[in-house]
Each structure stands twice: as structure tokens, then as C-alpha cells.
Amino acid sequence: MISEKLSPMDRFEAVCADPYGLARAAAAQGHRIAGYMNSQAPEELLHAGGYFPVRTFGFTDGTQLADGLLQSYACTVARGALNLMLSGGVDFLDVMVFPHTCDTVQNLTDIWKRNTDQMRVFALSMPVCMTGESAVRFLCEEFGRLRGFLEEECGAITDDAIRASMELYERHRAAMRRLYVLRRTNPGCISAADVLKVVLASCLMRKEDHLPLLEALVQDVEAREPAQADARPRVFVAGTVVQRPEYLAAIEHAGCVVVDDELCTGSRAFNFEPVGCDDPLESLARMYLARPPSPSKHRPGFHAGRYLVGRAQAAAADGLIFLLTKFCDPWAFDYPHARETLDAAGLPSLLLEIEQQPPPSGQFETRVAAFAEMLCANRKEHE
Amino acid sequence: MSGERVPIEATKTCMRLMTEYYMRAKMAEQTDQKIAWITSGAPVELLYAAGVIPIYPENHAALCGAQKKAVDYCTVAEEHGFSRDICSYARTDLGAIYKGTSPIGGLPKPDFLLCCNNICGTVTKWYQNLQRHFDVPLLYLDAPFVHGEATPGAIEYVRAQAVDLLGQIEELTGAPIDQDKLVETFRLASRATELWQETLDTSTSRPAPMNSFDTFVHIAPIVVMRGTQACVDYYETLLAEMKDRVAKGIGAVPGEQYRVAWDNLPVWFKMGALARKFAERKVCLAAATYASAWAVEINHEAEDLMRELARAYVTVYINLGLDQRVEALCAMVAKYALDGVVMHSDRSCKAYSLGQYELARTLTNDHDIPVLVLEADMNDSRVYAEEQINTRIDAFVETLAGRSAAA
């Protein structure tokens, strides 16, 4: 059990140290648990159905079990999650939801389904093209299908229950956005590794349990004195999933300070606001479609490079670090033009390929340190 | 029948047809006729009906691969920041664009792009890059992946987009698409598709008159000219020749002993060597999931043609989940009386390849079908481990021999 007396940050840390401990304990007490693969999942619906939603991260030592079912050219996000399931790490799940994202997750969904009889698996189709009313209608229908799938087990999910969950989730997202604002204005008020732990814990705890701790943490961070003119170069971090805080710790240890991010385990999970409609499913659909497109999506006119430049400049970043998971095609396709656009805007960037299971290598930190030195030199030039 | 392989006559016609197709497209670059780059799984019928010339970067990449030029272009794309881990078709074409050349002198520039993600999510990203490079409109058809059965919502979603697509194409060409022309184009497409399926079906005969290495060549017209009379004419010729070969007992592999299916894209840069390797072992690749992917039936007489288009294009083989792929593979093994399946685990194609280990396991354990998985790539010869692959093929043929002796 995690002690109630710990500070919010200590609580989050304890959750990260035993990622599925809370869910497992809740399952043992008879609660329904719903797993989900990525930040595209409409968690609100799962929550409204009385489920404890948890995100399946490959917090395992390796991918040996998964390697028999997925080629080595599948990313370690996919292989890690599959390994987690195959090793029995989430055998308490009642349902598992796979929102469609990339080619890898598309096939992982079926592989997962064919290799477990412990949980019911739901493949949630989501529009890849994020514009147009036909996409809204389709997503509403998909959310309706998911609702029906859950209701088979949990009974009727009322519109009011969905609205209540949406409110709770919006409060939670607002608190996360607030934490990010604080970090942008006073970087160093909380370390990047700690921010990631807050995010990871929010995927592993009930939102109603996470929220009060998060709000207390935000209050505490707000009260912290601005650091004495932090001289470290300010970096913006972009990429898919980072599930090991060590990567961000290494970046800050090497001399940079992280001011903001565009990560699936970061701002992408809460950087959007509610859309009001009479039908709660339509509100959800419109909200999800209005999000900044992830690299696996398509929105006519959207330019990933310009978007990143805008975000990095808004955070007054000196440079940007790409933390791209090896074999993540959507990001790999966005990288060349994103880099070009950053260059043109005078924002230096560094590409670092990462894997989800092993901790960062010594070389990782060396490369960040060299980048930090370059950013410092740039700064002096401009002074 | 044993002895020398009898070449397929129609191959020359196929080559001529494709050369003329590329020449016409090249010449159109100087005219008012619009050119659109299109993904291989997209509804090309709409372009032909609108008088737009479709150009297939995928076909072009395969052509570069077959001429062993792909790596040169891939390297250029990599120098531009594209990871070696992404699709080698995309790298080949992007590299050719940056280099401004290719074995056919580069592709004619597009006036617009048409991307349909029913073959993979990779094309979405690839075409976004093309859009930024050429600064031309990108038309996009989002075809949701089908786990189990296509939902009515998914079909309706694609139908609605297809209707919009027609309007967008009309706007770009500045002329309305004639309804009769549209129906006629679909009629021609569905006729060509039938003929292609019938042609593939001739390989149910023993010996098979053509094998996958042949179909990978003869597949080009059905992909790029579907919806034209020339395409229909071509497959009538090819089918007639195959029927003639069946009647005369001419096999693709002289002395055919074993029959297997090929799963996934070809290894373009090793077509000749692999064809020889399998033929020497008397193994005929009598069927291929890749070749069948373009045998999707469309009813051109359907009342709502756009709904029919949606249904057909959403349910192409590679847009279906693993349960459906197991069914399709088992049906293929039964139909063509196959002894096993060869799976090309194509590092470039995650959509096609991830899941093959599960398919292989299921076919072997639940259906007693031997499976050989070869780790390779369709265009990037740098990841091809020749000796290892040859050894594995030899071992697989021994397995087939053992099973046939025991039977």
C-alpha cells in the first residue's frame, strides 16, 4: 500500500515504482479495470462505465516474449506493451481498448486479441483525417460502439455519467496545463523527470485520486520561488512516448532545462479543451478531432514543423530535442521537414533515437551535453 | 512436363504497355492534361473518369528496385534526414525526386495528389511529404482498418468522402465528371479485375502456367490502368495465353513438384535469383496474397456507386485484420492445392508484415500448413542476407519433401 502521508510527488513516484499495483489491488476488490493503448483513447467513456482506466506501458525488463510474435522492426512501445500482457503483467484487465493510430498498433491489436482469453479486446477505429463532418459522424458512431461494448459488462452508461466524467477529466487536464504553464515561466521549479512521473502516474491512477494530489502539487509549485535566473539553455522536447524518466533526467543532468514538450506522455494528453454539444458523445468526438494532430493523423493544411516552431517559440526555447522511438514511422516521416523548418526559424535541434526498455546510454548524455554547449554559445552570440 | 521454361509471350506486351503509359504521362507534362500521383490502393477509376493521368510512385519505386537502383535513391533520401527504418518505396521515390532522375528519367510532376490509406498509414506520411515538396493539393481518402467486419459507419464514412472527392477532382480539372463515363470506367475496372482473377485462377491447374514471379510482372496494368479498355484488352490476351498453357501442360516451373503461396510484397531486387532458386527446387509459387489484392470485385451496376466503391476499397486484403487474413490464406491453400506458405517479412512494410509471426504460428499449429518466414525488404538490398535466406529455403523444401514422402 502507498502511504497517505507521502507528499504528492512521493506518491506519484511510488506509483511509478509499482505501475500496476493500484489497478491490481482495485481488481482484487472487485473493481472493473480497462486498459488502453495510447493517449487517443476516450478515457472519459471508460471512466463513465465505472472502469478504472490504466494505460498499458511496457514497463518490463525486455521484450523476449513479444519478440516471438512481433518482428524486431516493431517499435519497443508496441513490443513492450505486448510483453507486459504476455508476461501476465495486466492479467487483471476486464477490457483492453486499442485506439487506431499507426500500422504497428493496427496489427498489434489483433495479435493481442488472438493471444489472450483473460480480457475482452476492443479495436476503436478513429478517423485518420481529422476534418469534416463525416469524420465527426464516424467517430460518434465508434464511440457509440465502444459504449455498447462496455455496457455489455457494466450496464447502461448514462449521458449524465459521461458528462460527469468529462468534467472530471477536463478539471484534470486544466490542472496539468497549469503545471506546464508554471514550468514554462519558471523552468526548474519542477524537474522534467518529475513532470513525466506526474503524467505516468495519471495514466496509472484513477483520475479522481490523481487530481487532488496534482492540485496540491500545483499549489506547492506555484509557491516556489523563481530560480535565480536559470542559466541553462531552455529546450523543448518532442516525440512519441517516453516512459522512462531517466531520459529527461539525463537531458537536465547534461545541462539543459526542459521548458515544454510535445509528447504522447506529455502535453499531447491534455493540450486541448472541451467542446460543448447536447450529445456528450458528440462533444467527445469533436474534442478529440480538434486536438493538435498526432503524427499518425492527417489534417489538411497542418504543418508539423511550423506547429513545433510555434510551440517552441511560445515556450521561449533555445532549441529542441527530438526523442524519437526507433521504428516509429509517423515521427520519422515528420522529422526531416520539421528539422528544416526549425533550422529556418533559427531553432537548433538534436535528434536522439530512443528505446523504451533500456535506460539511456552514456552516449545519450554526452550528445545532449554537446548540444547544450552549442546552445549556450548561440546565446552568447545573440547577447 | 520437365525441361526448359517456356517464356510467357504476353510479357513483351506488358512491357510495351507500361513503357507507353510512362511515355504518355511524360508527354502530358507539357500539356493541359492533369497528372495526379496516387497510392496503389486508391480508387483510380475516379481519375480515369475525369481524364486525369494517374502516376504511381509505388510502381515507380518497384521499377527502380527491380533494376537494382533503389539503394542509390534511398541513400539520397537518407541524406535528407529520412530514417533507414521507414518504407524503402518512400525512400526510393523521395530520393529520385531529390536527385531529379530515375531509370525512366523521373516521374512527371503532379498537379495534385490522391492518397488512400487502405494499404497502410505510411502513405499518409509519404504523401504529406510530397504535398509539402510539390506544393500541390493533396486529396485524401480515409479508409478505416477493418477488424472483423466493416461497420456500416465506416462504409458510410468512406462513401461520404468519395462523394466529396469527386467534387474536388472536378474542381481541379475544371470540368464535371460525366456520370456515364464514370459508370463505364467502373465497368472496365470490374471487367479487368474479373479477368485478372481468372488469370490467377489458371494456376489452380497442375502445373501452374504462371507463378508469383510472373504475376508480380503482369500485375502492373491492373494496378495502374484499371478502368481503361487497354487494361481489359491486355488481360484478355494474358488469360488466353494462360489457358493455352494449361491445355498444353506448360508449367511456370518445369517439373513442378511443390506448390506454395507467397505472402507480402516481392523482393524486387532479387526476383530473378529467387525465381531460379525456387524453380531449381521444383517449387512453384502458385499464388500470392499480393497479386490477389487487386482482384477486388466492384459491381458497376450498383445503385449507389460511391457506396459500392467504399465497400470495395475498405475491404482490400491488406486493410483486413488477422482473423480475415488467416481465413484468406487457408482458402488460398485449399483453392490452389498448396503445400505451404512463404512469408516475406518485409522490414519496409509494417502494415503487411507485423502479424505474420502470428499468422505463421496459426497456420502451422491449427491448420498443419508449413510456413517459411524470410526476413528481407522489398527494395533495400542492404538488409538482405543471401546465405541465410538460401539456407532457409533449402530447409523448407526439405520439410515439404519429407511431408510429401510421408503422405
Interface residues (C-beta under 8 A of the other chain):
Chain A: G68 L69 L70 Q71 Y73 A74 A78 H100 T101 C102 D103 T104 Q106 N107 L108 T109 D110 I111 K113 R114 N115 A123 S125 P127 V128 C129 G132 S134 A135 R137 F138 E141 E142 R145 P295 S296 H298 P300 H303 K326 F327 D329 P330 A332 F333 D334 Y335 P336 H337 R339 E340
Chain B: H80 G81 F82 S83 D85 I86 C87 A90 N117 C120 G121 T122 T124 K125 W126 Q128 N129 R132 L138 Y140 D142 P144 F145 H147 G148 T151 G153 A154 E156 Y157 A160 Q161 D164 G321 L322 D323 S345 R347 K350 A351 S353 L354 G355 Q356 Y357 E358 R361 T362 E375
